[in-house]
Amino acid sequence: MKFQRVFALVKKEIKVIVREPGMLFIVILFPIVTTLVFGFSFGAIGGEQTVSYKIGLVDTASSRPFPKWSQYFIGNLSGTGILEIQKYPTNQSAQSDLIQGGIQAVIIVPENFGQGCDSFWNAPTNPSLWINATVQLYLDSGSMFATQAVPPIIQQVLVRTVYGVQPTSLSGPIQIGSPSLVQASKLTVFDHWVPGMFAFFAIFMIMTAAESFSFERGKGLLRRINTTPTSPTEFMASKAISYVLIALVQVAIVFVTTFIIGYRPMGDVASFAFALVILSIFSLCCVGFGLIAATVAKSTGAATGIAFIFIMPQMFLGTYISLGMSAAVQAAGKFVPAYYVTDALTSLFLRDAPVSSPTILLDALAVSIYSIAVLLVGILLFRRYGKA
């Protein structure tokens, strides 16, 4: 394979896109317009739609005096039917799962929890005899629903545990710590949607690739290329490089646009570099789907329609759109590659998870496997059936 031929074809592909107004709209204006519309429309926190939350709990009061109170508290948490309690031996192990999105919150029951509850019941009218305790609560900043719904639920359960009934005043020996909630409360719906928007726009590479291959076949360009020294490997490599470059341009456009309207992602340089890598890999998957669509289609218009067969499932199951859907739909998203792109970017930009996090590495592995498999299938099908 001669790279000079590959880069010549890449240059040709870029010129075709630049000179075609419709392609420019899809690559540049469509991400800008859509990002701005969603950004201004969903700048405030929306309604709650998630029906259950996984909560990690560290009970440091179980080996201290009056352990029955912490057991009663845990029982009341489970009894809500909304919280799924998962016990952890240490705060470190719970925080590890929290930062990777395995749970939506962590509750730390303090060692003096039982003593605080018991002191209240021994002298309910004498605050000077109470033993004060603080229940620490940490939330997953990557889940916009959890940050809004979990704190009031925990507060209600705590009140019921300590007082038995709703008191006229919330003043008492047991309180929920609030410093860990400050940052989460500042996130908007749009902040939670941005990671999925990167995958959303990359998905439309399927349509772009399908139209490009169908157009070149219809104009006889593929037959002409076959009469030159250019090999099929060089031709496909040029296409792959071209669409990876287009995907990176779109990523830059979306990031700049979201930054202008107020989005401030977490993460360091390594996080952004890894995000570019996983999106580049995903763009190869989209090229593969585009090749499959072009193989079946007999015209450019038909290629566009067939491309949406691959676009729609990924758009609804693997991007920000799935956040507002049922648990079953979100579970189905694990069968599309876009889901893993969105999940990885959510961990990087909203949870500030390190690149070495097992969850992120597994997401990258899943995207890579999908991309290699789909691209190979697309190349094989197009080479055999798509050039006629």
N, C-alpha and C positions, 0 to 999 in steps of 0.2 A: 504494500500500500504506500503510495506516494502522497505525502502530506501537502505538497504543492497543489495537486489536483483537488484534494479535499478542501483546502482553504479557498481555492478558486470557486468551487461550488458553493461554499459558505457565503462568499462575497456575492455570488449571483443570487442566492436565496434572500439575503438581506436587502439587496436592491429591489427585488420583486415586492417585498413587503413594504418598503419605503415608498415605492411608486404606486401602490394600490391603496386608495383612500379607505376602502372597507377594512382592510387588514390593519391599517394604522389605527382605526377606530377601536378595533377589538384589542389591540396590543396596548394602546396608550390612553385614549379617551374613555373607554369603557371602565377600566379600573378607577380612574380619577372620579368620574361622575358617580359611579356606584358607591365608592368609598365615602364621598362627600354626602350623598343622600342618606346613607345609613348612619354616618357619623352625626349629622345634625338631627336625625329623626330619633335616635336611640341614645341620647346623651344622659338619660336618667335611668335609674334602676327600674326594671319592669316587674311584673307580677310573678308570684311563686307558682311553679308548675311541677317541681320535683316532689315525689310522694314519699321518699325515704332517704335517709342519710346514714352513711357508715361512720360511726364515732369510735375513735380509739380512747380507751380509758386506762389510766394508771392509778391504782388504788394504793396510796402510801399509808392509808389509815387502817388497813386490814389487820396489821400486826400491832396496832396501838390500842389504848383503852377505848372501850365502847365501839367495837368494830361493827356492831349491828346497824349503826347509823349510816355508814358508807354502803353496807349491803342493801339497806332500805332505799338509799338514793339510787343505786344501780338498778334495783328492781323497778323503781318508778320510771327511770329513763327507758328501760326496755318496754315497760307497760304502755308507753305512748303510742306504740305501733308505727311511729315515724322514724325512730332512731334505732339503728342496728348497732348494738354495743359489741365492741371487740376489745378484750382486755390485753394489756401489754405489761411486761414486767418492769420496764424502765421508760422514762421519758424519751431517751435517745432512740430507742427502737420505734416508739410511736411517731416521733418527729420524722424519722426516716421514711415511714410509709406516707406521712402527711405530705412531705415535699414531693413525693412521686405521684400523688393523686390517688393512692390506694384507699384513703379515708378522707372524709370532709372536715373533720375536726378532731382535736385531742382535748380531753378533760383530765386535769390533774387534781385528784382528791387529796388535800393536804393531810399531813400526819395528825393534826389536832382537830380534824373535822368532827370526829365523834365527841371529843371533849367540848367543842363549841356548841354542838347541838344539845348535849346533856346539860351544859351550864345554863342554857336558855330555859330549859324546862324545869330546872331546879329553882330558878329565880327569874321568872318571865317579866317581872316588873322592875327588876334592879339591874340595869345595864352595866353597873360597875363590877358585877360578879361574872359577867359573860367572858368567855374566852374567844376572841375573834379569830376567824380563819378565812382564808381566801381561796376559792376554787379557781384555778387557772384554766383559761380556755384559749385554745389556738385554732384558727380557722384556715381552711384552704383558700388562698386568695385566687386560685384558678377556677373556683366554682361560685358564680355570681349568686346562685340561689342559696347555697349553704351560708354564705356570709350574711345574708339577710334573714333567713328563717331559723337557723340553729340557735343564736343567742337568746331570743325570747322564749324558745321552747325550753332551753336549759334553765332559764330564770324561773319559768313557771313550775318546772319539776322541783327545783331547789326550794321554792316557797312551800310547795306541798309537802316536801320531805321534812323541813325544819318546823313549820308551823302547823301542819295538818290541814289548814284551811287558808284561804286568801286573807292576809292580815290587812288592817286599815293603813298600816305603814310598812314600808319595806326595810325599815331600820331593824337590824338584828345582828347576831354574831357572825353569820355566814354570808359572804358576799362573793360575787363573781368578778375576777380581775378583768379590767378592760383595756390595758395598754396594747395587747395583741390584736385588738379589733380596730384600732385607729386607721391603719393603712388599708385594710380590707374595705372599710366603709366608704373610701374615696373612689373605688372602682365603679365604673358605669357599665351598662349593658354593652355599649360599644367596645369598651376595653376588653371584655370577655369575648367579643366576636372577632376581634382583629386577627388572632392566630388562625382562625378558620377562614378568614378572608384571603390569606395568602394562598391557601390550598384552593379556594374557590376560583380565583382567577387563573391559577395554573391549569385547572381542569379544562378550561376553554382552549388549551393547546390541542386537545383532541380534535376539535372542529377545524382549527387552523391547519393542522397536519393533514386531516382527511381531505380538505378542500385543495390543499397544495398538491398532494399526490394525484388526486383526480384530475385537476387542471392540467398538470404536466402530461398525464397519460392521454387526456383528450386532445391536447395540442400536438401529440406525437413527439414530445420532447424526450420521453423515456427511450423511444426507439432510436432517436438520434444519439443519445448518450451511449447506447449499446454498441454503436458503430465506432465509438472513440476508444482510446486505450483505457478510459476510466473503468475501473472494476466495480461490481455491485457493492463490494465492501466500502470502497471509497465514497460511492454515492450515498450509502446509508449513513456512513460516518459524518459526512457533511451535513446531512439532514439533522442528525442527532445534535451535533454541535450548534447548528443554527437555532434549534428550538430551545436548547439549554440557555443560549445567550438571550433569546427572547424572554424566557421565563425569568432570568435574572433582572432584565430590564423592568419587567412588570413588578417584581418584588421591590425593586428600588422605588418605582413610582408609587406603589401602595404604601411603603414605609414613609416616604417623604410626605405624602398626602395626609396620612394618619397623624404624623408628627406635627404637621402644621395645625391641625384642628385639635391638638391636645393630648394625643396618645403618647404615653411614656412607658415603654416596656422595661421590665427588669432584665438582668443578665449582663454579662461582660462581653468582651470582644470575641471570646471563644464561643459564646452562645450564638452570637450573630453569624459567625463563620459557619457553625454547625447548621444553623437554619438555612443558610445558602446552599450548603452541601445536600441536605435532605430534600430541599425543593428542586435542586438540579436533578437529583436521582428520580424524583417523582415526575419531572418533565419528560424523562425518557419513557416512563410508563405511559404517559399521555400520548407520546409519539407512537407507541405500540398500538394503543387503542385506535389512533387515527389511521394507522396502516390497515388494521382490520376493517374499519369502516370503509376505507378507500377500496379495499379488495372486493367488498360486496357491492358497492355503488357503481353505477355505470355513468354517472354524470356528477358534476360539482354540486348541483342542488340536492341530489339524492345523498351524496356524501355528508352534507350538512345535517340532513334529517336523521341518517343512521348514526351519526356521531352523537346525537342527543340520547340515543339508547344507552351509551356509556356515560354521558355527562350527567344525566338526571339522577341516577342512583347515587353517584358519588357526591353530587351537590347536596342532596337531601340527607344522606346518611353519614357523610364524612366531613362536613364543614360546619360553620357556625349555625346553620339552619337546624341541625339536629338537636341543638340545645333546648329548643322549645317543644320537642316531641316526646312521646312516651318512652318509658324505659325499654320496651321491646324494640322500638325503632332504633334507639341508641345502641342496643346490643347488636342489632343487625348491621350497624355501621362497621363492626369489626371485620366484616367480610369485604370491605372496599379499601383500597390503599390510601385514599384521601384521609380516612379516619386516623391513621397512624401519623400522618404529617401534622394534622391539627392537634393531636394529642401531644406530640413531641414539642411543638411550638408553644402550646399552652403551658407545659411544664417549664420551658425555658423562659418565656416572657411574663408569665403570671405567677408562677410558683418560685421562680429564681432557682430552679433545680440545676445542679452542675451537669455538664455535658457527659460526665462519667456515670450519671445515674442509670441504674439498670433499666428503668422504665424507658428512658430516652434511647438507650442503646438497642433495646428490643424493638422500639418503634422504627428506628433506622434500619434494623435488620429486616423487619417485615416489609418496609417500603422497598428495600433493595431486592428482596426475593420477588415481590410482585413485579417490579420494574423489569428485572432480567427476564422473567418468565413471559410477561406480556409482550415485551419488545421482541424477543426471539420468535414468539408465535406470530406476531405481526409481520416480521421480516420474511419468515418462511411462507406464510400465506400470500403475501404480496408478490414475492418473487415467483411463486408457482402459478397463482391465479389472477393477480392484479395488474399485469402489464399488457394484457390483451386489449 
